[in-house]
Amino acid sequence: MSDEAVIAQKSPCAVEVTEGQTYYYCSCGRSQKQPFCDGSHRGTDFTPQPFTAEKSETLYLCGCKQTANPPFCDGSHKNL
């Protein structure tokens, strides 16, 4: 299994988050539950990235796994 992130999609993932809840962002791109981890990183050097929502809102999480500010989209998908 490659240790390079898979490009899950070339656009951000809009997700509704709830204040105080912890989420586990998929950093490998292999999860079938994008943008969240489903354990598909096992056997790679990747680990899920936990983050806790500061407020209830819509966030745009990186779908291409190339962002410099994970888990948030920074527009890196535009260069793919």
C-alpha positions as CSV (number, residue, x, y, z in Angstrom):
1,M,0.0,0.0,0.0
2,S,1.4,3.4,-0.9
3,D,2.1,6.0,1.7
4,E,1.0,8.9,-0.5
5,A,-2.3,10.5,0.1
6,V,-5.1,9.5,-2.3
7,I,-7.0,12.5,-3.9
8,A,-10.5,11.7,-2.7
9,Q,-12.0,14.5,-4.6
10,K,-10.9,17.8,-6.3
11,S,-13.2,20.0,-4.3
12,P,-13.9,20.8,-0.6
13,C,-16.3,18.7,1.5
14,A,-19.0,20.8,3.1
15,V,-19.9,19.4,6.5
16,E,-22.1,20.4,9.3
17,V,-20.3,20.2,12.7
18,T,-21.6,20.6,16.2
19,E,-19.9,22.8,18.8
20,G,-17.8,20.7,21.2
21,Q,-17.9,17.5,19.2
22,T,-14.6,15.9,18.1
23,Y,-14.3,14.7,14.5
24,Y,-11.5,12.6,12.9
25,Y,-10.5,13.9,9.5
26,C,-9.2,11.4,7.0
27,S,-5.6,12.4,6.0
28,C,-4.9,9.4,3.7
29,G,-7.8,9.8,1.2
30,R,-8.7,6.1,1.4
31,S,-11.8,6.4,3.6
32,Q,-15.2,5.5,2.2
33,K,-16.7,8.0,4.6
34,Q,-15.0,11.1,3.3
35,P,-13.9,13.5,4.7
36,F,-13.9,11.5,7.9
37,C,-11.8,8.5,8.9
38,D,-13.1,4.9,8.6
39,G,-9.8,3.2,9.5
40,S,-8.7,2.7,5.9
41,H,-5.3,4.1,6.7
42,R,-4.2,1.0,8.5
43,G,-0.9,-0.3,7.1
44,T,0.2,3.2,6.1
45,D,2.0,6.0,7.9
46,F,-1.2,8.1,8.0
47,T,-3.3,8.7,11.1
48,P,-6.6,10.5,11.3
49,Q,-6.5,14.1,12.4
50,P,-8.8,14.9,15.3
51,F,-10.4,18.3,15.6
52,T,-13.0,19.7,17.9
53,A,-15.7,22.1,16.5
54,E,-15.5,25.5,18.1
55,K,-19.1,26.2,17.1
56,S,-21.9,24.6,15.2
57,E,-21.5,25.6,11.6
58,T,-20.7,24.5,8.1
59,L,-17.0,23.8,7.5
60,Y,-15.2,23.2,4.2
61,L,-12.8,20.3,4.7
62,C,-10.1,19.4,2.2
63,G,-11.1,16.7,-0.2
64,C,-7.8,16.5,-2.1
65,K,-5.6,15.9,0.9
66,Q,-3.1,18.5,-0.3
67,T,-4.0,21.4,2.0
68,A,-1.3,23.2,4.0
69,N,-3.9,23.8,6.7
70,P,-5.6,20.4,7.4
71,P,-8.4,19.6,7.8
72,F,-9.5,22.8,6.2
73,C,-9.6,23.5,2.4
74,D,-7.0,26.1,1.3
75,G,-7.8,25.9,-2.4
76,S,-4.9,23.4,-3.2
77,H,-7.3,21.4,-5.3
78,K,-7.2,24.2,-7.9
79,N,-3.6,23.3,-8.7
80,L,-4.2,19.6,-9.4
